[in-house]
């Protein structure tokens, strides 16, 4: 049994005294660290789109309208739908709406984010979420500014992206 615990610890898996699995915090810039006293309760990998709307004359001309993505667990099972708000709704019906606290811009992809929970609905996996991180982003950037307002350009642009989302709650 001790060999198993040592092997699991070596893989970064930490277990609480009650035997519950603790998810390690990801390495992020200091500006994106979740507050002390919070622990990771859920991780999901998102695949979807960032939807941009052309607002000719605005700066920048392409404004984020909403994300549209599904988050899966480590086994590939869909667990959360992510949409405007920004909102994350778990398959159990619980939902959390986030508010951006900080961002870390990345080249050629959407920024990494730290968000705080602004509101909750329902009871379930997301009802106690206090912070959310969006990291390991790929894609999701708006089109070139010059394309907004061109007669052949659609008013909406769906930019494919992927990211990892870490959901935090107060430690028990």
Rosetta constraint file for C-alpha pairs under 8 A:
AtomPair CA 1 CA 5 HARMONIC 6.49 0.50
AtomPair CA 2 CA 6 HARMONIC 6.13 0.50
AtomPair CA 3 CA 7 HARMONIC 6.09 0.50
AtomPair CA 4 CA 8 HARMONIC 6.12 0.50
AtomPair CA 5 CA 9 HARMONIC 6.00 0.50
AtomPair CA 6 CA 10 HARMONIC 6.07 0.50
AtomPair CA 7 CA 11 HARMONIC 6.44 0.50
AtomPair CA 8 CA 12 HARMONIC 6.62 0.50
AtomPair CA 8 CA 13 HARMONIC 5.30 0.50
AtomPair CA 8 CA 14 HARMONIC 7.33 0.50
AtomPair CA 9 CA 13 HARMONIC 4.94 0.50
AtomPair CA 9 CA 14 HARMONIC 5.71 0.50
AtomPair CA 12 CA 24 HARMONIC 7.00 0.50
AtomPair CA 13 CA 21 HARMONIC 7.16 0.50
AtomPair CA 13 CA 22 HARMONIC 6.82 0.50
AtomPair CA 13 CA 23 HARMONIC 6.88 0.50
AtomPair CA 13 CA 24 HARMONIC 7.12 0.50
AtomPair CA 14 CA 21 HARMONIC 6.30 0.50
AtomPair CA 14 CA 22 HARMONIC 5.44 0.50
AtomPair CA 14 CA 23 HARMONIC 7.21 0.50
AtomPair CA 14 CA 24 HARMONIC 7.43 0.50
AtomPair CA 15 CA 19 HARMONIC 5.55 0.50
AtomPair CA 15 CA 20 HARMONIC 5.54 0.50
AtomPair CA 15 CA 21 HARMONIC 4.83 0.50
AtomPair CA 15 CA 22 HARMONIC 5.63 0.50
AtomPair CA 16 CA 20 HARMONIC 5.37 0.50
AtomPair CA 16 CA 21 HARMONIC 6.64 0.50
AtomPair CA 16 CA 22 HARMONIC 6.78 0.50
AtomPair CA 22 CA 40 HARMONIC 7.44 0.50
AtomPair CA 22 CA 41 HARMONIC 7.67 0.50
AtomPair CA 23 CA 39 HARMONIC 7.83 0.50
AtomPair CA 23 CA 40 HARMONIC 5.71 0.50
AtomPair CA 23 CA 41 HARMONIC 6.81 0.50
AtomPair CA 23 CA 42 HARMONIC 7.70 0.50
AtomPair CA 24 CA 40 HARMONIC 6.88 0.50
AtomPair CA 25 CA 39 HARMONIC 7.52 0.50
AtomPair CA 25 CA 40 HARMONIC 6.36 0.50
AtomPair CA 28 CA 32 HARMONIC 6.11 0.50
AtomPair CA 28 CA 33 HARMONIC 6.36 0.50
AtomPair CA 28 CA 135 HARMONIC 7.96 0.50
AtomPair CA 29 CA 33 HARMONIC 6.74 0.50
AtomPair CA 29 CA 104 HARMONIC 7.77 0.50
AtomPair CA 31 CA 102 HARMONIC 6.68 0.50
AtomPair CA 31 CA 103 HARMONIC 7.64 0.50
AtomPair CA 31 CA 104 HARMONIC 7.75 0.50
AtomPair CA 32 CA 102 HARMONIC 6.42 0.50
AtomPair CA 32 CA 103 HARMONIC 6.95 0.50
AtomPair CA 32 CA 104 HARMONIC 7.49 0.50
AtomPair CA 32 CA 112 HARMONIC 7.97 0.50
AtomPair CA 32 CA 113 HARMONIC 6.55 0.50
AtomPair CA 32 CA 114 HARMONIC 5.12 0.50
AtomPair CA 32 CA 133 HARMONIC 7.28 0.50
AtomPair CA 33 CA 114 HARMONIC 7.31 0.50
AtomPair CA 34 CA 38 HARMONIC 6.84 0.50
AtomPair CA 34 CA 114 HARMONIC 7.29 0.50
AtomPair CA 34 CA 131 HARMONIC 6.38 0.50
AtomPair CA 34 CA 132 HARMONIC 7.73 0.50
AtomPair CA 34 CA 133 HARMONIC 7.72 0.50
AtomPair CA 34 CA 168 HARMONIC 7.53 0.50
AtomPair CA 37 CA 170 HARMONIC 5.83 0.50
AtomPair CA 37 CA 171 HARMONIC 5.68 0.50
AtomPair CA 38 CA 130 HARMONIC 7.70 0.50
AtomPair CA 38 CA 168 HARMONIC 5.85 0.50
AtomPair CA 38 CA 169 HARMONIC 5.19 0.50
AtomPair CA 38 CA 170 HARMONIC 4.28 0.50
AtomPair CA 38 CA 171 HARMONIC 5.18 0.50
AtomPair CA 39 CA 168 HARMONIC 5.19 0.50
AtomPair CA 39 CA 169 HARMONIC 5.61 0.50
AtomPair CA 39 CA 170 HARMONIC 6.20 0.50
AtomPair CA 39 CA 171 HARMONIC 5.55 0.50
AtomPair CA 40 CA 166 HARMONIC 6.50 0.50
AtomPair CA 40 CA 167 HARMONIC 5.68 0.50
AtomPair CA 40 CA 168 HARMONIC 4.38 0.50
AtomPair CA 40 CA 169 HARMONIC 6.63 0.50
AtomPair CA 41 CA 166 HARMONIC 7.80 0.50
AtomPair CA 41 CA 167 HARMONIC 5.87 0.50
AtomPair CA 41 CA 168 HARMONIC 5.47 0.50
AtomPair CA 41 CA 169 HARMONIC 6.46 0.50
AtomPair CA 42 CA 166 HARMONIC 6.08 0.50
AtomPair CA 42 CA 167 HARMONIC 5.18 0.50
AtomPair CA 42 CA 168 HARMONIC 7.16 0.50
AtomPair CA 43 CA 73 HARMONIC 6.82 0.50
AtomPair CA 43 CA 164 HARMONIC 7.11 0.50
AtomPair CA 43 CA 165 HARMONIC 5.68 0.50
AtomPair CA 43 CA 166 HARMONIC 4.66 0.50
AtomPair CA 43 CA 167 HARMONIC 6.21 0.50
AtomPair CA 44 CA 71 HARMONIC 5.07 0.50
AtomPair CA 44 CA 72 HARMONIC 5.21 0.50
AtomPair CA 44 CA 73 HARMONIC 5.18 0.50
AtomPair CA 44 CA 74 HARMONIC 7.51 0.50
AtomPair CA 44 CA 79 HARMONIC 7.63 0.50
AtomPair CA 44 CA 80 HARMONIC 7.71 0.50
AtomPair CA 44 CA 164 HARMONIC 5.83 0.50
AtomPair CA 44 CA 165 HARMONIC 5.28 0.50
AtomPair CA 44 CA 166 HARMONIC 6.74 0.50
AtomPair CA 45 CA 70 HARMONIC 7.98 0.50
AtomPair CA 45 CA 71 HARMONIC 4.96 0.50
AtomPair CA 45 CA 72 HARMONIC 5.26 0.50
AtomPair CA 45 CA 73 HARMONIC 6.60 0.50
AtomPair CA 45 CA 74 HARMONIC 7.93 0.50
AtomPair CA 45 CA 162 HARMONIC 7.26 0.50
AtomPair CA 45 CA 163 HARMONIC 5.90 0.50
AtomPair CA 45 CA 164 HARMONIC 4.51 0.50
AtomPair CA 45 CA 165 HARMONIC 6.28 0.50
AtomPair CA 46 CA 69 HARMONIC 5.96 0.50
AtomPair CA 46 CA 70 HARMONIC 5.45 0.50
AtomPair CA 46 CA 71 HARMONIC 4.19 0.50
AtomPair CA 46 CA 72 HARMONIC 6.57 0.50
AtomPair CA 46 CA 161 HARMONIC 7.93 0.50
AtomPair CA 46 CA 162 HARMONIC 5.21 0.50
AtomPair CA 46 CA 163 HARMONIC 5.17 0.50
AtomPair CA 46 CA 164 HARMONIC 5.99 0.50
AtomPair CA 46 CA 165 HARMONIC 7.22 0.50
AtomPair CA 47 CA 69 HARMONIC 5.42 0.50
AtomPair CA 47 CA 70 HARMONIC 5.80 0.50
AtomPair CA 47 CA 71 HARMONIC 6.60 0.50
AtomPair CA 47 CA 160 HARMONIC 7.68 0.50
AtomPair CA 47 CA 161 HARMONIC 6.03 0.50
AtomPair CA 47 CA 162 HARMONIC 4.53 0.50
AtomPair CA 47 CA 163 HARMONIC 6.95 0.50
AtomPair CA 48 CA 67 HARMONIC 7.59 0.50
AtomPair CA 48 CA 68 HARMONIC 5.64 0.50
AtomPair CA 48 CA 69 HARMONIC 3.95 0.50
AtomPair CA 48 CA 70 HARMONIC 6.42 0.50
AtomPair CA 48 CA 160 HARMONIC 5.69 0.50
AtomPair CA 48 CA 161 HARMONIC 5.59 0.50
AtomPair CA 48 CA 162 HARMONIC 6.43 0.50
AtomPair CA 49 CA 67 HARMONIC 5.91 0.50
AtomPair CA 49 CA 68 HARMONIC 5.36 0.50
AtomPair CA 49 CA 69 HARMONIC 6.16 0.50
AtomPair CA 49 CA 140 HARMONIC 6.39 0.50
AtomPair CA 49 CA 158 HARMONIC 5.66 0.50
AtomPair CA 49 CA 159 HARMONIC 5.08 0.50
AtomPair CA 49 CA 160 HARMONIC 4.24 0.50
AtomPair CA 49 CA 161 HARMONIC 5.36 0.50
AtomPair CA 49 CA 162 HARMONIC 7.97 0.50
AtomPair CA 50 CA 64 HARMONIC 7.12 0.50
AtomPair CA 50 CA 65 HARMONIC 7.79 0.50
AtomPair CA 50 CA 66 HARMONIC 6.15 0.50
AtomPair CA 50 CA 67 HARMONIC 4.45 0.50
AtomPair CA 50 CA 68 HARMONIC 6.36 0.50
AtomPair CA 50 CA 140 HARMONIC 5.36 0.50
AtomPair CA 50 CA 141 HARMONIC 7.51 0.50
AtomPair CA 50 CA 158 HARMONIC 5.78 0.50
AtomPair CA 50 CA 159 HARMONIC 5.17 0.50
AtomPair CA 50 CA 160 HARMONIC 6.47 0.50
AtomPair CA 50 CA 161 HARMONIC 6.82 0.50
AtomPair CA 51 CA 64 HARMONIC 6.02 0.50
AtomPair CA 51 CA 65 HARMONIC 5.46 0.50
AtomPair CA 51 CA 66 HARMONIC 5.26 0.50
AtomPair CA 51 CA 67 HARMONIC 5.83 0.50
AtomPair CA 51 CA 68 HARMONIC 7.36 0.50
AtomPair CA 51 CA 156 HARMONIC 6.87 0.50
AtomPair CA 51 CA 157 HARMONIC 5.72 0.50
AtomPair CA 51 CA 158 HARMONIC 4.57 0.50
AtomPair CA 51 CA 159 HARMONIC 6.31 0.50
AtomPair CA 52 CA 62 HARMONIC 5.79 0.50
AtomPair CA 52 CA 63 HARMONIC 5.31 0.50
AtomPair CA 52 CA 64 HARMONIC 4.44 0.50
AtomPair CA 52 CA 65 HARMONIC 5.16 0.50
AtomPair CA 52 CA 66 HARMONIC 7.19 0.50
AtomPair CA 52 CA 142 HARMONIC 6.41 0.50
AtomPair CA 52 CA 156 HARMONIC 5.61 0.50
AtomPair CA 52 CA 157 HARMONIC 5.08 0.50
AtomPair CA 52 CA 158 HARMONIC 6.38 0.50
AtomPair CA 52 CA 159 HARMONIC 7.70 0.50
AtomPair CA 53 CA 62 HARMONIC 5.49 0.50
AtomPair CA 53 CA 63 HARMONIC 5.27 0.50
AtomPair CA 53 CA 64 HARMONIC 6.33 0.50
AtomPair CA 53 CA 65 HARMONIC 5.91 0.50
AtomPair CA 53 CA 155 HARMONIC 5.75 0.50
AtomPair CA 53 CA 156 HARMONIC 4.55 0.50
AtomPair CA 53 CA 157 HARMONIC 6.43 0.50
AtomPair CA 54 CA 61 HARMONIC 5.83 0.50
AtomPair CA 54 CA 62 HARMONIC 4.75 0.50
AtomPair CA 54 CA 63 HARMONIC 6.52 0.50
AtomPair CA 54 CA 148 HARMONIC 5.43 0.50
AtomPair CA 54 CA 149 HARMONIC 6.96 0.50
AtomPair CA 54 CA 154 HARMONIC 7.87 0.50
AtomPair CA 54 CA 155 HARMONIC 5.00 0.50
AtomPair CA 54 CA 156 HARMONIC 6.10 0.50
AtomPair CA 54 CA 157 HARMONIC 7.91 0.50
AtomPair CA 55 CA 61 HARMONIC 4.96 0.50
AtomPair CA 55 CA 62 HARMONIC 6.01 0.50
AtomPair CA 55 CA 63 HARMONIC 6.84 0.50
AtomPair CA 55 CA 148 HARMONIC 7.13 0.50
AtomPair CA 55 CA 149 HARMONIC 7.64 0.50
AtomPair CA 55 CA 155 HARMONIC 7.99 0.50
AtomPair CA 56 CA 61 HARMONIC 5.41 0.50
AtomPair CA 56 CA 62 HARMONIC 7.95 0.50
AtomPair CA 56 CA 148 HARMONIC 5.93 0.50
AtomPair CA 56 CA 149 HARMONIC 5.26 0.50
AtomPair CA 57 CA 61 HARMONIC 6.27 0.50
AtomPair CA 58 CA 62 HARMONIC 7.94 0.50
AtomPair CA 60 CA 145 HARMONIC 6.95 0.50
AtomPair CA 61 CA 145 HARMONIC 5.98 0.50
AtomPair CA 61 CA 148 HARMONIC 6.25 0.50
AtomPair CA 62 CA 142 HARMONIC 6.36 0.50
AtomPair CA 62 CA 143 HARMONIC 7.42 0.50
AtomPair CA 62 CA 145 HARMONIC 6.74 0.50
AtomPair CA 62 CA 148 HARMONIC 6.80 0.50
AtomPair CA 65 CA 84 HARMONIC 7.51 0.50
AtomPair CA 66 CA 83 HARMONIC 6.24 0.50
AtomPair CA 66 CA 84 HARMONIC 4.65 0.50
AtomPair CA 66 CA 85 HARMONIC 7.44 0.50
AtomPair CA 66 CA 86 HARMONIC 7.27 0.50
AtomPair CA 67 CA 82 HARMONIC 6.67 0.50
AtomPair CA 67 CA 83 HARMONIC 5.06 0.50
AtomPair CA 67 CA 84 HARMONIC 5.92 0.50
AtomPair CA 67 CA 86 HARMONIC 7.31 0.50
AtomPair CA 68 CA 81 HARMONIC 7.69 0.50
AtomPair CA 68 CA 82 HARMONIC 5.68 0.50
AtomPair CA 68 CA 83 HARMONIC 4.80 0.50
AtomPair CA 68 CA 84 HARMONIC 7.41 0.50
AtomPair CA 69 CA 81 HARMONIC 6.02 0.50
AtomPair CA 69 CA 82 HARMONIC 5.07 0.50
AtomPair CA 69 CA 83 HARMONIC 6.73 0.50
AtomPair CA 70 CA 78 HARMONIC 6.55 0.50
AtomPair CA 70 CA 79 HARMONIC 7.60 0.50
AtomPair CA 70 CA 80 HARMONIC 5.83 0.50
AtomPair CA 70 CA 81 HARMONIC 4.62 0.50
AtomPair CA 70 CA 82 HARMONIC 5.99 0.50
AtomPair CA 71 CA 78 HARMONIC 5.78 0.50
AtomPair CA 71 CA 79 HARMONIC 5.89 0.50
AtomPair CA 71 CA 80 HARMONIC 4.97 0.50
AtomPair CA 71 CA 81 HARMONIC 6.21 0.50
AtomPair CA 71 CA 82 HARMONIC 7.34 0.50
AtomPair CA 72 CA 76 HARMONIC 5.13 0.50
AtomPair CA 72 CA 77 HARMONIC 5.07 0.50
AtomPair CA 72 CA 78 HARMONIC 4.25 0.50
AtomPair CA 72 CA 79 HARMONIC 5.35 0.50
AtomPair CA 72 CA 80 HARMONIC 6.88 0.50
AtomPair CA 73 CA 77 HARMONIC 5.51 0.50
AtomPair CA 73 CA 78 HARMONIC 6.60 0.50
AtomPair CA 73 CA 79 HARMONIC 6.46 0.50
AtomPair CA 78 CA 91 HARMONIC 7.95 0.50
AtomPair CA 79 CA 90 HARMONIC 5.71 0.50
AtomPair CA 79 CA 91 HARMONIC 5.48 0.50
AtomPair CA 80 CA 88 HARMONIC 6.25 0.50
AtomPair CA 80 CA 89 HARMONIC 5.32 0.50
AtomPair CA 80 CA 90 HARMONIC 4.27 0.50
AtomPair CA 80 CA 91 HARMONIC 5.89 0.50
AtomPair CA 81 CA 88 HARMONIC 5.69 0.50
AtomPair CA 81 CA 89 HARMONIC 5.22 0.50
AtomPair CA 81 CA 90 HARMONIC 6.51 0.50
AtomPair CA 81 CA 91 HARMONIC 7.81 0.50
AtomPair CA 82 CA 86 HARMONIC 7.20 0.50
AtomPair CA 82 CA 87 HARMONIC 5.62 0.50
AtomPair CA 82 CA 88 HARMONIC 4.46 0.50
AtomPair CA 82 CA 89 HARMONIC 6.43 0.50
AtomPair CA 83 CA 87 HARMONIC 5.31 0.50
AtomPair CA 83 CA 88 HARMONIC 6.58 0.50
AtomPair CA 85 CA 97 HARMONIC 5.97 0.50
AtomPair CA 85 CA 98 HARMONIC 7.05 0.50
AtomPair CA 86 CA 97 HARMONIC 5.63 0.50
AtomPair CA 86 CA 98 HARMONIC 5.64 0.50
AtomPair CA 86 CA 99 HARMONIC 7.49 0.50
AtomPair CA 87 CA 95 HARMONIC 6.84 0.50
AtomPair CA 87 CA 96 HARMONIC 5.70 0.50
AtomPair CA 87 CA 97 HARMONIC 4.37 0.50
AtomPair CA 87 CA 98 HARMONIC 6.42 0.50
AtomPair CA 88 CA 95 HARMONIC 5.49 0.50
AtomPair CA 88 CA 96 HARMONIC 5.50 0.50
AtomPair CA 88 CA 97 HARMONIC 6.54 0.50
AtomPair CA 89 CA 93 HARMONIC 6.30 0.50
AtomPair CA 89 CA 94 HARMONIC 5.83 0.50
AtomPair CA 89 CA 95 HARMONIC 4.20 0.50
AtomPair CA 89 CA 96 HARMONIC 6.70 0.50
AtomPair CA 89 CA 126 HARMONIC 7.67 0.50
AtomPair CA 90 CA 94 HARMONIC 5.47 0.50
AtomPair CA 90 CA 95 HARMONIC 6.07 0.50
AtomPair CA 90 CA 124 HARMONIC 7.95 0.50
AtomPair CA 90 CA 125 HARMONIC 6.90 0.50
AtomPair CA 90 CA 126 HARMONIC 6.76 0.50
AtomPair CA 92 CA 124 HARMONIC 6.12 0.50
AtomPair CA 92 CA 125 HARMONIC 7.19 0.50
AtomPair CA 93 CA 122 HARMONIC 6.12 0.50
AtomPair CA 93 CA 123 HARMONIC 7.31 0.50
AtomPair CA 93 CA 124 HARMONIC 7.04 0.50
AtomPair CA 94 CA 120 HARMONIC 7.42 0.50
AtomPair CA 94 CA 121 HARMONIC 5.64 0.50
AtomPair CA 94 CA 122 HARMONIC 4.32 0.50
AtomPair CA 94 CA 123 HARMONIC 5.27 0.50
AtomPair CA 94 CA 124 HARMONIC 5.11 0.50
AtomPair CA 94 CA 125 HARMONIC 6.44 0.50
AtomPair CA 94 CA 126 HARMONIC 5.47 0.50
AtomPair CA 94 CA 127 HARMONIC 5.87 0.50
AtomPair CA 95 CA 120 HARMONIC 5.59 0.50
AtomPair CA 95 CA 121 HARMONIC 5.19 0.50
AtomPair CA 95 CA 122 HARMONIC 6.46 0.50
AtomPair CA 95 CA 126 HARMONIC 5.60 0.50
AtomPair CA 95 CA 127 HARMONIC 6.55 0.50
AtomPair CA 96 CA 117 HARMONIC 6.41 0.50
AtomPair CA 96 CA 118 HARMONIC 7.45 0.50
AtomPair CA 96 CA 119 HARMONIC 5.84 0.50
AtomPair CA 96 CA 120 HARMONIC 4.50 0.50
AtomPair CA 96 CA 121 HARMONIC 6.59 0.50
AtomPair CA 96 CA 126 HARMONIC 6.09 0.50
AtomPair CA 96 CA 127 HARMONIC 6.84 0.50
AtomPair CA 96 CA 129 HARMONIC 7.09 0.50
AtomPair CA 97 CA 117 HARMONIC 5.89 0.50
AtomPair CA 97 CA 118 HARMONIC 5.55 0.50
AtomPair CA 97 CA 119 HARMONIC 5.31 0.50
AtomPair CA 97 CA 120 HARMONIC 6.37 0.50
AtomPair CA 98 CA 115 HARMONIC 5.62 0.50
AtomPair CA 98 CA 116 HARMONIC 5.48 0.50
AtomPair CA 98 CA 117 HARMONIC 4.63 0.50
AtomPair CA 98 CA 118 HARMONIC 5.27 0.50
AtomPair CA 98 CA 119 HARMONIC 7.28 0.50
AtomPair CA 98 CA 131 HARMONIC 7.91 0.50
AtomPair CA 98 CA 132 HARMONIC 7.44 0.50
AtomPair CA 99 CA 115 HARMONIC 5.17 0.50
AtomPair CA 99 CA 116 HARMONIC 5.34 0.50
AtomPair CA 99 CA 117 HARMONIC 6.31 0.50
AtomPair CA 99 CA 118 HARMONIC 5.84 0.50
AtomPair CA 100 CA 113 HARMONIC 7.02 0.50
AtomPair CA 100 CA 114 HARMONIC 6.15 0.50
AtomPair CA 100 CA 115 HARMONIC 4.30 0.50
AtomPair CA 100 CA 116 HARMONIC 6.49 0.50
AtomPair CA 101 CA 113 HARMONIC 7.60 0.50
AtomPair CA 101 CA 114 HARMONIC 5.54 0.50
AtomPair CA 101 CA 115 HARMONIC 5.03 0.50
AtomPair CA 101 CA 116 HARMONIC 6.44 0.50
AtomPair CA 102 CA 113 HARMONIC 5.90 0.50
AtomPair CA 102 CA 114 HARMONIC 5.28 0.50
AtomPair CA 102 CA 115 HARMONIC 7.00 0.50
AtomPair CA 103 CA 111 HARMONIC 6.12 0.50
AtomPair CA 103 CA 112 HARMONIC 5.60 0.50
AtomPair CA 103 CA 113 HARMONIC 4.43 0.50
AtomPair CA 103 CA 114 HARMONIC 6.27 0.50
AtomPair CA 104 CA 111 HARMONIC 5.41 0.50
AtomPair CA 104 CA 112 HARMONIC 5.09 0.50
AtomPair CA 104 CA 113 HARMONIC 6.38 0.50
AtomPair CA 105 CA 110 HARMONIC 6.90 0.50
AtomPair CA 105 CA 111 HARMONIC 4.21 0.50
AtomPair CA 105 CA 112 HARMONIC 6.36 0.50
AtomPair CA 106 CA 110 HARMONIC 6.48 0.50
AtomPair CA 106 CA 111 HARMONIC 5.32 0.50
AtomPair CA 106 CA 112 HARMONIC 7.21 0.50
AtomPair CA 108 CA 138 HARMONIC 7.98 0.50
AtomPair CA 108 CA 139 HARMONIC 6.83 0.50
AtomPair CA 108 CA 141 HARMONIC 7.08 0.50
AtomPair CA 109 CA 137 HARMONIC 6.36 0.50
AtomPair CA 109 CA 138 HARMONIC 5.32 0.50
AtomPair CA 109 CA 139 HARMONIC 4.56 0.50
AtomPair CA 109 CA 140 HARMONIC 6.01 0.50
AtomPair CA 109 CA 141 HARMONIC 5.66 0.50
AtomPair CA 110 CA 137 HARMONIC 6.31 0.50
AtomPair CA 110 CA 138 HARMONIC 7.01 0.50
AtomPair CA 110 CA 139 HARMONIC 6.34 0.50
AtomPair CA 110 CA 140 HARMONIC 5.57 0.50
AtomPair CA 110 CA 141 HARMONIC 5.62 0.50
AtomPair CA 111 CA 135 HARMONIC 7.91 0.50
AtomPair CA 111 CA 137 HARMONIC 7.15 0.50
AtomPair CA 112 CA 133 HARMONIC 7.41 0.50
AtomPair CA 112 CA 134 HARMONIC 5.26 0.50
AtomPair CA 112 CA 135 HARMONIC 4.82 0.50
AtomPair CA 112 CA 136 HARMONIC 7.23 0.50
AtomPair CA 112 CA 137 HARMONIC 6.69 0.50
AtomPair CA 113 CA 132 HARMONIC 7.97 0.50
AtomPair CA 113 CA 133 HARMONIC 5.51 0.50
AtomPair CA 113 CA 134 HARMONIC 4.96 0.50
AtomPair CA 113 CA 135 HARMONIC 6.75 0.50
AtomPair CA 114 CA 131 HARMONIC 7.17 0.50
AtomPair CA 114 CA 132 HARMONIC 5.86 0.50
AtomPair CA 114 CA 133 HARMONIC 4.62 0.50
AtomPair CA 114 CA 134 HARMONIC 6.62 0.50
AtomPair CA 115 CA 131 HARMONIC 5.62 0.50
AtomPair CA 115 CA 132 HARMONIC 5.04 0.50
AtomPair CA 115 CA 133 HARMONIC 6.26 0.50
AtomPair CA 116 CA 130 HARMONIC 5.87 0.50
AtomPair CA 116 CA 131 HARMONIC 4.40 0.50
AtomPair CA 116 CA 132 HARMONIC 6.23 0.50
AtomPair CA 117 CA 129 HARMONIC 6.52 0.50
AtomPair CA 117 CA 130 HARMONIC 5.02 0.50
AtomPair CA 117 CA 131 HARMONIC 5.68 0.50
AtomPair CA 117 CA 132 HARMONIC 7.45 0.50
AtomPair CA 120 CA 126 HARMONIC 7.62 0.50
AtomPair CA 120 CA 127 HARMONIC 5.82 0.50
AtomPair CA 120 CA 128 HARMONIC 7.98 0.50
AtomPair CA 121 CA 127 HARMONIC 6.70 0.50
AtomPair CA 122 CA 127 HARMONIC 6.49 0.50
AtomPair CA 123 CA 127 HARMONIC 5.38 0.50
AtomPair CA 128 CA 169 HARMONIC 5.72 0.50
AtomPair CA 128 CA 170 HARMONIC 7.71 0.50
AtomPair CA 129 CA 167 HARMONIC 6.28 0.50
AtomPair CA 129 CA 168 HARMONIC 5.42 0.50
AtomPair CA 129 CA 169 HARMONIC 4.63 0.50
AtomPair CA 129 CA 170 HARMONIC 7.81 0.50
AtomPair CA 130 CA 167 HARMONIC 7.65 0.50
AtomPair CA 130 CA 168 HARMONIC 5.67 0.50
AtomPair CA 130 CA 169 HARMONIC 4.98 0.50
AtomPair CA 130 CA 170 HARMONIC 6.95 0.50
AtomPair CA 131 CA 167 HARMONIC 6.06 0.50
AtomPair CA 131 CA 168 HARMONIC 5.05 0.50
AtomPair CA 131 CA 169 HARMONIC 6.82 0.50
AtomPair CA 132 CA 165 HARMONIC 6.71 0.50
AtomPair CA 132 CA 166 HARMONIC 5.54 0.50
AtomPair CA 132 CA 167 HARMONIC 4.68 0.50
AtomPair CA 132 CA 168 HARMONIC 6.15 0.50
AtomPair CA 133 CA 164 HARMONIC 7.93 0.50
AtomPair CA 133 CA 165 HARMONIC 5.46 0.50
AtomPair CA 133 CA 166 HARMONIC 5.07 0.50
AtomPair CA 133 CA 167 HARMONIC 6.73 0.50
AtomPair CA 134 CA 163 HARMONIC 6.36 0.50
AtomPair CA 134 CA 164 HARMONIC 5.73 0.50
AtomPair CA 134 CA 165 HARMONIC 4.69 0.50
AtomPair CA 134 CA 166 HARMONIC 6.74 0.50
AtomPair CA 135 CA 163 HARMONIC 5.82 0.50
AtomPair CA 135 CA 164 HARMONIC 5.29 0.50
AtomPair CA 135 CA 165 HARMONIC 6.44 0.50
AtomPair CA 136 CA 162 HARMONIC 7.89 0.50
AtomPair CA 136 CA 163 HARMONIC 5.25 0.50
AtomPair CA 136 CA 164 HARMONIC 5.80 0.50
AtomPair CA 137 CA 161 HARMONIC 7.12 0.50
AtomPair CA 137 CA 162 HARMONIC 5.66 0.50
AtomPair CA 137 CA 163 HARMONIC 4.26 0.50
AtomPair CA 137 CA 164 HARMONIC 6.99 0.50
AtomPair CA 138 CA 161 HARMONIC 5.46 0.50
AtomPair CA 138 CA 162 HARMONIC 5.26 0.50
AtomPair CA 138 CA 163 HARMONIC 6.40 0.50
AtomPair CA 139 CA 159 HARMONIC 7.09 0.50
AtomPair CA 139 CA 160 HARMONIC 6.07 0.50
AtomPair CA 139 CA 161 HARMONIC 4.48 0.50
AtomPair CA 139 CA 162 HARMONIC 6.78 0.50
AtomPair CA 140 CA 159 HARMONIC 4.77 0.50
AtomPair CA 140 CA 160 HARMONIC 5.27 0.50
AtomPair CA 140 CA 161 HARMONIC 4.43 0.50
AtomPair CA 140 CA 162 HARMONIC 7.61 0.50
AtomPair CA 141 CA 159 HARMONIC 6.22 0.50
AtomPair CA 142 CA 157 HARMONIC 7.39 0.50
AtomPair CA 142 CA 159 HARMONIC 6.59 0.50
AtomPair CA 143 CA 147 HARMONIC 6.96 0.50
AtomPair CA 143 CA 157 HARMONIC 7.54 0.50
AtomPair CA 144 CA 148 HARMONIC 7.69 0.50
AtomPair CA 146 CA 150 HARMONIC 7.75 0.50
AtomPair CA 147 CA 153 HARMONIC 6.46 0.50
AtomPair CA 148 CA 153 HARMONIC 6.56 0.50
AtomPair CA 148 CA 155 HARMONIC 7.65 0.50
AtomPair CA 149 CA 153 HARMONIC 6.69 0.50
AtomPair CA 149 CA 155 HARMONIC 7.96 0.50
